C-alpha cells in the first residue's frame, strides 16, 4: 500500500492520526468500552440460613423433594413433609417409614421388606402399596417412565398404578441405587461386576468385571459414555453399547460417590479429599482442587457452581469451570443427609435432628465494566 493509500484510510475517534496498524485495535477497544457485564460464577456465598425445622428422631437419608415440599423420613418417627420455603410442617405420617423418592405429583416410600408405597405429596394419603419381594434399603429410582426397586433382586413398577411390570428374582444383590439413561439400567453387584440391563425387560445387555465392588453408581453422559468411579484407584469411561473402555484416569484412592457432568467435563470427588474435573471426551485433566475433608455424597450443581457436603458440617462451593473456590459455610451440626436443591435453596438434614435450609447470595445488579 502506498503512502497516499495509507493516508486515505478513514480513522476513528481519538485515533484520527494513528498509523493503520493501530486501527486494528479499535474494534476490540470499542467492544470492551461498550460491554455491560462479564460472565462470572454465581454469587453463591455467603450462604444465609433461611429456616430450621426440628425432627424428633435421626434423619434417614435421602431427603426427597417435589420442588414445593421437602420429605423427611426419620428412624422410628415416620415421614413428614415440610414447606420448602418456610420449613413449616405440612403433614406427618407417623406409621410409614422407609427410603424416599419424590417427583412432582408423587412420593414413593421403599420399605426394607420390599413393600413400596405411593403417597399423595399434598397430604400424605396412601394411594397404593405393592409387595415387590425385593428386600433392601436402596431408594427406588424413576428411570425411563418406570419405578425401579433394587436390592435382593430387581423389579420395575408402573409409577402411576403400581402395576408390576417385570422382576428379576436372581439378580445379584446391590446396595446402590441404579444408574440409568437411554432406556438402560446400570447396577453394581456385590461381586464387583457392573451390569447393564434393558429397562424395558430387565434383561442383561452386557457386564463388566472390576477388581473390587464399585462404591458409586455410574453416570451416563450425552455422548453415550458411561462414566464410572471405581474402587481400584481409577476413573473410567465405558461405551454404552458394549462396555468397552474408552479411557482411564488414575487417582490416588477409591471413589465412593457418583460423578456429575458439566458441559465438557465430568466432576467427581475421591476419598483422598480431591475434587477432579476431567474432559469427558478423552479423560484429560481439566483441573483439580484439594478439599479440607471428605465429602458426603458426590458433587452437585447449582447453576455453574459445584456444591459439596462434607462428612463433618461444611458446605463447600467451587466454580465448575475453573475449580476456583467460591466459599464455604459451617452448619450447626454434622450433615446426615446430602442436600437437595430447590431454586436457590440448599436443604440438608443434620445429625442434631434438624433439617435446615440455606440460600445463596443474591446477585448484584449489572454494572458497566471499565474498558
C-alpha positions as CSV (number, residue, x, y, z in Angstrom):
1,X,0.0,0.0,0.0
2,X,1.4,3.4,-0.9
3,X,1.7,6.3,1.5
4,X,-1.2,8.1,-0.3
5,X,-3.4,5.0,0.2
6,X,-2.4,4.8,3.9
7,X,-3.4,8.4,4.4
8,X,-6.8,7.8,2.7
9,X,-7.9,5.2,5.3
10,X,-10.7,6.6,7.5
11,X,-9.8,7.0,11.1
12,X,-12.0,6.5,14.2
13,X,-12.3,8.6,17.4
14,X,-9.1,9.6,19.2
15,X,-7.0,7.6,16.7
16,X,-7.7,10.0,13.9
17,X,-4.0,10.5,13.1
18,X,-2.8,7.0,14.1
19,X,-0.9,4.5,11.8
20,X,-3.0,1.8,10.1
21,X,-1.7,-1.0,12.4
22,X,-3.2,0.8,15.4
23,X,-6.6,0.8,13.8
24,X,-6.8,-3.0,14.1
25,X,-7.2,-2.5,17.8
26,X,-10.1,-0.1,17.5
27,X,-12.9,-2.7,17.2
28,X,-11.6,-4.6,20.2
29,X,-11.3,-1.5,22.3
30,X,-14.7,-0.3,21.2
31,X,-16.2,-3.6,22.1
32,X,-14.7,-3.5,25.6
33,X,-15.9,0.0,26.2
34,X,-19.5,-0.9,25.3
35,X,-19.6,-4.1,27.5
36,X,-22.1,-4.0,30.3
37,X,-21.2,-7.2,32.2
38,X,-18.8,-10.2,32.2
39,X,-19.8,-13.8,32.8
40,X,-18.8,-14.9,36.3
41,X,-19.6,-17.7,38.7
42,X,-22.9,-17.3,40.5
43,X,-22.6,-15.3,43.7
44,X,-23.1,-18.4,45.8
45,X,-21.6,-17.2,49.1
46,X,-22.2,-16.1,51.7
47,X,-24.9,-18.6,52.2
48,X,-27.7,-17.4,54.5
49,X,-29.7,-19.6,56.9
50,X,-33.4,-19.3,56.0
51,X,-35.1,-21.8,58.3
52,X,-34.5,-24.7,60.7
53,X,-37.1,-27.4,61.3
54,X,-36.7,-29.8,64.3
55,X,-37.1,-33.6,63.7
56,X,-37.9,-35.8,66.6
57,X,-35.6,-38.7,65.5
58,X,-32.4,-39.2,63.4
59,X,-32.9,-38.4,59.7
60,X,-33.0,-41.5,57.5
61,X,-31.4,-40.4,54.2
62,X,-32.0,-39.5,51.5
63,X,-34.2,-36.3,51.6
64,X,-36.7,-36.1,48.7
65,X,-38.5,-33.1,47.1
66,X,-41.3,-32.4,44.6
67,X,-40.0,-28.8,44.2
68,X,-42.6,-27.5,46.6
69,X,-42.1,-29.6,49.7
70,X,-39.2,-31.5,51.3
71,X,-39.9,-35.0,52.6
72,X,-38.0,-36.4,55.5
73,X,-38.0,-40.0,56.8
74,X,-37.0,-40.3,60.5
75,X,-36.0,-43.5,62.3
76,X,-38.9,-44.7,64.3
77,X,-40.8,-41.5,63.8
78,X,-42.4,-41.9,60.3
79,X,-42.4,-39.4,57.5
80,X,-43.1,-35.7,57.4
81,X,-43.5,-33.1,54.7
82,X,-42.0,-29.6,55.2
83,X,-42.8,-26.5,53.2
84,X,-39.7,-25.8,51.1
85,X,-39.9,-22.1,51.5
86,X,-40.5,-21.8,55.3
87,X,-39.8,-25.2,56.8
88,X,-43.3,-25.4,58.3
89,X,-44.8,-28.8,58.8
90,X,-47.3,-29.6,56.0
91,X,-48.3,-33.1,57.1
92,X,-47.0,-36.1,59.0
93,X,-47.4,-39.9,58.8
94,X,-46.0,-41.4,62.0
95,X,-46.6,-45.0,60.9
96,X,-44.8,-45.3,57.5
97,X,-41.0,-45.5,57.3
98,X,-38.6,-46.1,54.5
99,X,-36.3,-44.7,51.9
100,X,-37.9,-41.8,49.9
101,X,-38.2,-40.9,46.3
102,X,-40.2,-37.9,45.0
103,X,-41.2,-36.3,41.7
104,X,-43.8,-33.6,41.1
105,X,-47.1,-35.3,41.9
106,X,-45.9,-38.4,43.7
107,X,-44.0,-39.6,46.8
108,X,-42.7,-43.2,47.0
109,X,-41.6,-45.0,50.1
110,X,-39.5,-48.1,49.8
111,X,-39.7,-50.3,52.9
112,X,-36.9,-52.7,53.9
113,X,-39.1,-55.8,53.3
114,X,-39.7,-54.8,49.6
115,X,-43.0,-53.0,50.0
116,X,-43.4,-49.8,48.1
117,X,-46.0,-47.1,48.9
118,X,-47.2,-44.3,46.8
119,X,-48.4,-41.3,48.9
120,X,-50.1,-38.1,47.8
121,X,-47.4,-35.4,48.4
122,X,-50.1,-32.9,49.2
123,X,-51.5,-34.6,52.3
124,X,-49.6,-37.9,52.8
125,X,-52.6,-40.1,52.0
126,X,-51.7,-43.6,50.7
127,X,-52.7,-44.2,47.0
128,X,-51.4,-47.8,46.7
129,X,-48.9,-50.3,48.2
130,X,-47.2,-53.1,46.3
131,X,-45.1,-56.0,47.7
132,X,-42.2,-56.4,45.3
133,X,-40.4,-59.2,47.2
134,X,-37.2,-57.2,46.7
135,X,-35.8,-56.6,50.2
136,X,-33.2,-53.9,50.9
137,X,-32.8,-50.3,51.8
138,X,-31.9,-48.7,48.4
139,X,-34.3,-45.9,47.4
140,X,-36.4,-46.6,44.4
141,X,-35.4,-44.8,41.2
142,X,-37.6,-43.3,38.4
143,X,-35.9,-44.4,35.2
144,X,-37.4,-44.0,31.7
145,X,-41.0,-44.0,33.0
146,X,-40.6,-46.9,35.4
147,X,-40.1,-47.2,39.1
148,X,-37.1,-49.4,39.7
149,X,-36.7,-51.2,43.0
150,X,-33.2,-52.8,43.6
151,X,-31.7,-54.8,46.4
152,X,-32.0,-58.6,46.9
153,X,-33.5,-58.9,43.4
154,X,-34.8,-56.3,40.9
155,X,-38.3,-55.1,40.0
156,X,-40.0,-52.5,37.8
157,X,-43.3,-50.9,38.6
158,X,-45.7,-48.6,36.7
159,X,-45.2,-45.4,38.8
160,X,-48.8,-44.3,38.4
161,X,-50.7,-47.5,39.2
162,X,-48.1,-49.6,40.9
163,X,-48.6,-52.5,38.5
164,X,-45.7,-54.9,38.4
165,X,-44.0,-54.7,35.0
166,X,-41.2,-57.2,35.5
167,X,-39.0,-58.8,38.1
168,X,-35.6,-60.5,38.2
169,X,-35.6,-62.7,41.3
170,X,-32.0,-63.9,40.8
171,X,-30.4,-60.5,40.1
172,X,-27.1,-60.1,42.1
173,X,-27.6,-58.2,45.4
174,X,-26.9,-54.5,45.1
175,X,-26.6,-51.8,47.8
176,X,-26.6,-48.8,45.5
177,X,-29.4,-47.1,43.7
178,X,-29.1,-48.0,40.0
179,X,-27.8,-45.5,37.4
180,X,-29.9,-45.1,34.4
181,X,-30.3,-43.4,31.0
182,X,-31.1,-44.3,27.3
183,X,-33.5,-47.0,28.4
184,X,-30.7,-48.7,30.3
185,X,-30.1,-49.6,33.9
186,X,-26.6,-49.7,35.4
187,X,-26.4,-51.9,38.5
188,X,-23.5,-52.6,40.7
189,X,-23.4,-56.1,42.1
190,X,-21.6,-57.2,45.3
191,X,-19.5,-59.5,43.0
192,X,-17.5,-56.5,41.6
193,X,-19.5,-56.7,38.4
194,X,-21.3,-53.9,36.6
195,X,-24.5,-55.0,34.9
196,X,-26.1,-53.1,32.0
197,X,-29.7,-54.1,31.7
198,X,-32.6,-53.2,29.4
199,X,-35.0,-51.0,31.4
200,X,-37.9,-52.4,29.4
201,X,-37.4,-56.1,30.4
202,X,-34.6,-56.3,32.9
203,X,-32.5,-58.4,30.5
204,X,-28.7,-58.2,30.8
205,X,-27.2,-56.5,27.8
206,X,-23.5,-56.7,28.9
207,X,-21.4,-57.0,32.0
208,X,-18.0,-55.7,33.0
209,X,-15.9,-57.0,35.9
210,X,-13.8,-54.8,38.1
211,X,-11.2,-55.7,40.7
212,X,-13.3,-54.5,43.6
213,X,-17.0,-53.8,44.1
214,X,-18.0,-50.3,42.9
215,X,-18.9,-47.8,45.6
216,X,-20.8,-45.3,43.4
217,X,-23.4,-45.7,40.6
218,X,-22.2,-44.9,37.1
219,X,-23.4,-41.8,35.2
220,X,-24.3,-41.6,31.5
221,X,-23.4,-38.5,29.5
222,X,-25.0,-37.1,26.4
223,X,-22.4,-38.8,24.1
224,X,-23.2,-42.4,25.2
225,X,-20.2,-42.6,27.6
226,X,-20.8,-44.4,30.9
227,X,-18.6,-42.6,33.5
228,X,-17.6,-44.8,36.3
229,X,-15.7,-44.1,39.5
230,X,-14.1,-47.3,40.7
231,X,-12.6,-48.7,43.9
232,X,-9.4,-49.6,42.1
233,X,-7.8,-46.1,42.0
234,X,-9.1,-45.0,38.7
235,X,-12.0,-43.3,36.9
236,X,-13.1,-44.8,33.6
237,X,-15.3,-44.1,30.6
238,X,-17.1,-47.0,29.0
239,X,-19.0,-47.4,25.8
240,X,-22.8,-47.6,26.3
241,X,-23.2,-50.2,23.6
242,X,-20.8,-52.9,24.9
243,X,-19.0,-51.7,28.0
244,X,-15.7,-51.3,26.1
245,X,-13.3,-48.9,27.8
246,X,-12.7,-45.5,26.1
247,X,-10.2,-44.0,28.6
248,X,-9.0,-44.3,32.2
249,X,-7.6,-41.8,34.6
250,X,-5.6,-42.9,37.7
251,X,-6.3,-41.3,41.1
252,X,-4.8,-41.8,44.5
253,X,-7.6,-43.8,46.1
254,X,-11.2,-45.0,45.8
255,X,-14.2,-43.1,44.5
256,X,-17.3,-43.6,46.7
257,X,-19.9,-41.2,45.3
258,X,-21.4,-40.5,41.8
259,X,-19.9,-38.1,39.4
260,X,-21.8,-35.2,37.7
261,X,-21.5,-33.9,34.1
262,X,-21.0,-30.2,33.5
263,X,-20.6,-29.2,29.8
264,X,-17.5,-30.9,28.5
265,X,-16.3,-32.1,31.9
266,X,-17.1,-34.8,34.4
267,X,-16.6,-33.9,38.0
268,X,-16.1,-36.3,41.0
269,X,-14.5,-36.4,44.5
270,X,-12.3,-39.1,45.9
271,X,-11.5,-40.4,49.3
272,X,-8.1,-38.6,49.2
273,X,-10.1,-35.3,49.5
274,X,-9.6,-34.2,46.0
275,X,-12.2,-32.8,43.6
276,X,-11.4,-33.6,39.9
277,X,-12.7,-32.3,36.6
278,X,-11.8,-34.5,33.6
279,X,-12.5,-33.9,29.9
280,X,-15.3,-36.3,29.0
281,X,-14.0,-36.9,25.5
282,X,-10.5,-38.1,26.3
283,X,-10.1,-38.2,30.1
284,X,-7.5,-35.4,30.2
285,X,-7.3,-33.4,33.4
286,X,-9.2,-30.0,33.2
287,X,-8.5,-29.1,36.9
288,X,-8.3,-30.5,40.4
289,X,-8.7,-29.0,43.8
290,X,-7.8,-30.3,47.3
291,X,-10.7,-30.4,49.8
292,X,-10.4,-29.8,53.5
293,X,-12.2,-33.0,54.4
294,X,-14.1,-36.0,53.0
295,X,-17.3,-35.4,51.2
296,X,-20.7,-36.9,51.9
297,X,-22.2,-37.9,48.5
298,X,-21.0,-36.6,45.2
299,X,-20.8,-33.0,43.9
300,X,-24.0,-31.2,43.0
301,X,-24.6,-28.4,40.5
302,X,-26.2,-25.1,41.4
303,X,-26.0,-23.0,38.1
304,X,-22.3,-23.1,37.3
305,X,-21.2,-23.7,40.9
306,X,-20.3,-27.1,42.4
307,X,-21.6,-27.8,45.9
308,X,-20.2,-30.4,48.1
309,X,-21.5,-31.5,51.5
310,X,-18.8,-32.9,53.8
311,X,-18.9,-35.7,56.4
312,X,-18.5,-33.0,59.0
313,X,-20.6,-29.9,58.9
314,X,-19.2,-27.9,55.9
315,X,-20.8,-26.9,52.7
316,X,-18.2,-26.1,50.1
317,X,-18.6,-24.2,46.8
318,X,-16.3,-24.2,43.7
319,X,-16.6,-22.8,40.2
320,X,-17.4,-25.6,37.9
321,X,-15.4,-24.1,35.0
322,X,-12.1,-23.4,36.8
323,X,-12.3,-25.1,40.1
324,X,-11.7,-21.8,42.0
325,X,-13.1,-21.8,45.5
326,X,-16.3,-19.7,45.9
327,X,-16.7,-20.1,49.6
328,X,-17.8,-22.4,52.4
329,X,-20.3,-22.5,55.3
330,X,-20.2,-24.3,58.6
331,X,-23.6,-25.6,59.7
332,X,-24.7,-26.1,63.2
333,X,-24.0,-29.9,63.2
334,X,-22.7,-32.7,61.1
335,X,-24.5,-33.4,57.9
336,X,-26.6,-36.6,57.9
337,X,-28.3,-36.4,54.5
338,X,-27.0,-34.9,51.3
339,X,-28.7,-31.6,50.5
340,X,-31.5,-31.3,48.0
341,X,-31.5,-28.1,45.8
342,X,-34.8,-26.2,45.2
343,X,-34.2,-23.0,43.3
344,X,-31.6,-21.1,45.2
345,X,-32.2,-23.1,48.4
346,X,-30.0,-25.9,49.7
347,X,-31.8,-28.1,52.2
348,X,-29.9,-30.6,54.4
349,X,-30.6,-33.0,57.2
350,X,-28.3,-32.7,60.2
351,X,-27.2,-35.1,62.9
352,X,-28.7,-32.9,65.6
353,X,-32.2,-34.0,64.4
354,X,-32.9,-30.9,62.4
355,X,-33.4,-30.0,58.8
356,X,-32.0,-26.6,57.7
357,X,-32.3,-24.5,54.5
358,X,-29.7,-22.0,53.4
359,X,-30.0,-19.6,50.4
360,X,-27.3,-18.5,48.0
361,X,-26.3,-14.8,47.9
362,X,-28.4,-12.5,45.8
363,X,-26.7,-11.5,42.6
364,X,-25.6,-7.8,42.4
365,X,-27.1,-5.6,39.8
366,X,-25.3,-5.5,36.4
367,X,-22.7,-2.7,36.4
368,X,-20.8,-1.3,33.4
369,X,-17.3,-2.7,33.1
370,X,-14.5,-0.2,32.6
371,X,-12.5,-0.9,29.4
